[in-house]
Every structure is written in structure tokens, then in C-alpha cells.
Amino acid sequence: MTVLTWSDDRVEQLKKLWEAGLSASQIAAELGNVTRNAVIGKVHRLGLSGRAKSPSSAAPRQRKARPAAQQMMRVSRPVSRGNTALAHAFEVELEPDPVAFDNVVPMSQRLSLLELNEATCHWPVGDPASPEFFFCGGKALTGLPYCAHHSRVAYQPAADRRRQQPKQTR
């Protein structure tokens, strides 16, 4: 591999070609025995920035008109992301939690912070500053801090959260 030195003549020729709007590839071919990347590097080191627009890029491109008879019909397809080979092709319907719906927790099930353990639901209900504050206290799912109902609330798939519309207040 031969090392190219940028002579003053070659640098001047590079400047003229760059300001004429030639691409780095075209300049490399014109100069000969130099790569496109070498041209880009030299232009950067010289601080050359302002350049004329090439005639082809200065004029906006004309778009081809489509014949009216060839209207395209777009068909929506189901969206699938990730590895679909291992995806389940069915939906599992979970049994409704008989105990806790809409923060209705039986009085006997309600627990304070000191009464919580690994087997109880840690879902907070109410304002922590108020004396009526409590935790759900239902039977927690194995390995999770919440009961079945509160697990469904806490662990929603991201796609489901995005699909839900904000609730309108009256």
C-alpha cells in the first residue's frame, strides 16, 4: 500500500472540485490514486463546508403520475412483533378474583403495614396519610406481592396500556 501525500496542487484541485459540487467519489476518481474516504477526511481537515449544489439535486424531482385506473387498496395485517414462532396462538381467560373488585376489600381481609407477610397482598388502598389507609391483605400469588386481581392491574402488558383510552371525568 502506498502512502499518498497531499501536494499543494492536489489540494487546490480538491478544493475546486468540492466547490463545484462533485461528490467525494467523483473527486477521488478525478484525482486518481485516492479513495473516497481519503477525500472526505481531507475535506474535513481543511474545513471545507460551503459547496455549490449539483444541478441534479438543485431541481426538485418530478413524480410520475399514476393512472387513475390503478388505485391501490391497502389491506391491514395483524401486527406481530418479536419471535412469533414461540408465541402462543390462544388467549387465556383468567378466573375473576372473587374477593377484591374496585377497591372493595372485606373488613376482615384488610391489613396494616405491620401485619403484611409474603402470603398476603401488598396492594395499598387509600391515602397513606389518612387513618383509613390499609393494604388489601388477600392471598398473594406465588412469587408476586399481589393477589390475582391486583396483579392484573399492576402487570398490564404495554400494548394493552397503550390501547386504553383515557377515562373522561364528569
C-alpha positions as CSV (number, residue, x, y, z in Angstrom):
1,M,0.0,0.0,0.0
2,T,1.4,3.4,-1.0
3,V,1.0,6.4,1.2
4,L,-0.4,9.4,-0.7
5,T,0.8,12.9,0.3
6,W,-1.4,15.7,-0.5
7,S,0.6,18.1,-2.6
8,D,-0.4,21.8,-2.9
9,D,-1.6,21.2,-6.5
10,R,-3.8,18.2,-5.5
11,V,-5.2,20.2,-2.5
12,E,-6.1,23.1,-4.9
13,Q,-7.7,20.7,-7.3
14,L,-9.6,19.1,-4.5
15,K,-10.9,22.5,-3.3
16,K,-12.1,23.4,-6.8
17,L,-13.9,20.1,-7.4
18,W,-15.5,20.2,-3.9
19,E,-16.8,23.8,-4.5
20,A,-18.0,22.7,-8.0
21,G,-20.4,20.3,-6.2
22,L,-18.8,17.0,-7.1
23,S,-19.2,14.1,-4.7
24,A,-16.3,12.6,-2.8
25,S,-16.4,9.5,-5.1
26,Q,-16.3,11.7,-8.2
27,I,-13.4,13.7,-6.8
28,A,-11.5,10.5,-5.9
29,A,-11.9,9.3,-9.4
30,E,-10.8,12.7,-10.9
31,L,-7.7,12.9,-8.7
32,G,-6.8,9.3,-9.2
33,N,-4.9,7.0,-6.7
34,V,-7.0,8.2,-3.8
35,T,-10.1,6.8,-2.0
36,R,-13.4,8.4,-1.4
37,N,-12.7,8.3,2.4
38,A,-9.4,10.0,1.9
39,V,-11.1,12.8,0.1
40,I,-13.8,13.1,2.9
41,G,-11.0,13.2,5.5
42,K,-9.0,15.9,3.7
43,V,-12.2,18.0,3.2
44,H,-12.9,17.7,6.9
45,R,-9.4,18.6,7.9
46,L,-9.4,21.6,5.5
47,G,-12.7,22.8,7.0
48,L,-14.4,23.0,3.6
49,S,-18.1,23.2,4.0
50,G,-19.9,25.6,1.6
51,R,-20.3,23.9,-1.7
52,A,-22.4,24.5,-4.7
53,K,-25.5,22.3,-5.3
54,S,-25.1,19.9,-8.1
55,P,-27.5,20.6,-10.9
56,S,-29.3,17.3,-10.3
57,S,-30.0,18.0,-6.6
58,A,-30.9,21.6,-7.1
59,A,-34.1,20.9,-9.1
60,P,-37.0,19.0,-7.4
61,R,-37.6,15.6,-8.8
62,Q,-40.7,15.1,-10.9
63,R,-43.0,12.4,-9.7
64,K,-44.6,10.0,-12.0
65,A,-48.4,10.3,-12.1
66,R,-50.3,7.1,-11.5
67,P,-53.0,6.2,-13.9
68,A,-56.4,6.6,-12.2
69,A,-57.3,3.0,-13.1
70,Q,-54.6,1.6,-10.9
71,Q,-55.8,2.7,-7.5
72,M,-54.1,0.7,-4.7
73,M,-56.1,-0.8,-2.0
74,R,-54.3,-1.2,1.3
75,V,-55.1,-4.2,3.4
76,S,-54.3,-4.1,7.1
77,R,-52.5,-7.0,8.5
78,P,-52.3,-8.1,12.1
79,V,-49.2,-6.7,13.8
80,S,-46.8,-9.2,15.4
81,R,-43.5,-8.3,16.9
82,G,-40.6,-10.4,18.0
83,N,-40.2,-14.1,17.6
84,T,-43.7,-15.3,16.6
85,A,-42.6,-19.0,16.3
86,L,-42.8,-19.4,20.1
87,A,-45.9,-17.1,20.6
88,H,-49.0,-18.7,22.0
89,A,-51.9,-18.8,19.5
90,F,-54.5,-18.6,22.2
91,E,-55.6,-16.3,24.9
92,V,-56.0,-17.5,28.5
93,E,-59.1,-16.3,30.3
94,L,-58.4,-15.8,34.0
95,E,-61.0,-16.5,36.6
96,P,-62.2,-13.3,38.2
97,D,-60.9,-12.7,41.7
98,P,-64.0,-13.2,44.0
99,V,-62.6,-11.0,46.8
100,A,-61.3,-7.7,45.5
101,F,-63.1,-5.6,42.9
102,D,-62.8,-1.8,42.6
103,N,-61.0,-1.5,45.9
104,V,-63.9,-3.3,47.7
105,V,-61.9,-5.3,50.3
106,P,-63.7,-7.0,53.1
107,M,-63.0,-5.6,56.5
108,S,-61.7,-8.9,57.8
109,Q,-59.1,-9.0,55.0
110,R,-57.7,-5.5,55.5
111,L,-54.2,-5.3,56.9
112,S,-51.8,-2.7,58.3
113,L,-48.2,-2.5,57.3
114,L,-47.0,-4.4,60.3
115,E,-49.4,-7.3,59.5
116,L,-48.2,-7.9,56.0
117,N,-46.2,-11.1,55.1
118,E,-45.2,-12.9,51.9
119,A,-48.5,-14.7,51.6
120,T,-50.7,-11.5,51.7
121,C,-51.4,-8.9,49.0
122,H,-49.4,-5.7,49.5
123,W,-51.7,-3.5,47.4
124,P,-52.2,-0.2,49.1
125,V,-55.7,1.2,49.3
126,G,-56.4,4.9,50.2
127,D,-54.3,7.8,51.2
128,P,-51.3,6.7,53.3
129,A,-51.7,9.9,55.5
130,S,-55.3,9.0,56.5
131,P,-56.2,6.7,59.3
132,E,-58.5,4.7,57.0
133,F,-55.4,3.6,54.9
134,F,-54.9,-0.2,54.6
135,F,-53.4,-3.0,52.4
136,C,-55.6,-5.5,50.5
137,G,-54.4,-8.5,52.5
138,G,-55.8,-11.0,50.1
139,K,-54.0,-14.3,49.2
140,A,-50.9,-13.3,47.2
141,L,-50.0,-15.2,44.1
142,T,-46.8,-17.3,44.4
143,G,-43.8,-15.2,43.8
144,L,-45.8,-11.9,43.5
145,P,-46.6,-9.3,46.1
146,Y,-50.3,-9.0,45.0
147,C,-53.5,-11.1,44.8
148,A,-54.8,-12.2,41.4
149,H,-57.0,-9.0,40.9
150,H,-54.3,-6.5,41.8
151,S,-51.7,-8.4,39.8
152,R,-53.9,-7.9,36.7
153,V,-54.0,-4.2,37.5
154,A,-50.3,-3.9,38.3
155,Y,-48.8,-6.0,35.5
156,Q,-50.6,-5.0,32.3
157,P,-48.9,-5.7,29.0
158,A,-47.5,-2.5,27.4
159,A,-49.7,-3.0,24.3
160,D,-52.9,-3.1,26.4
161,R,-51.9,0.1,28.3
162,R,-51.4,2.0,25.0
163,R,-54.7,0.8,23.6
164,Q,-56.8,2.1,26.6
165,Q,-58.3,5.5,26.1
166,P,-58.1,8.0,29.0
167,K,-61.1,8.0,31.2
168,Q,-63.4,11.0,30.8
169,T,-64.2,12.9,34.0
170,R,-67.5,14.5,34.6
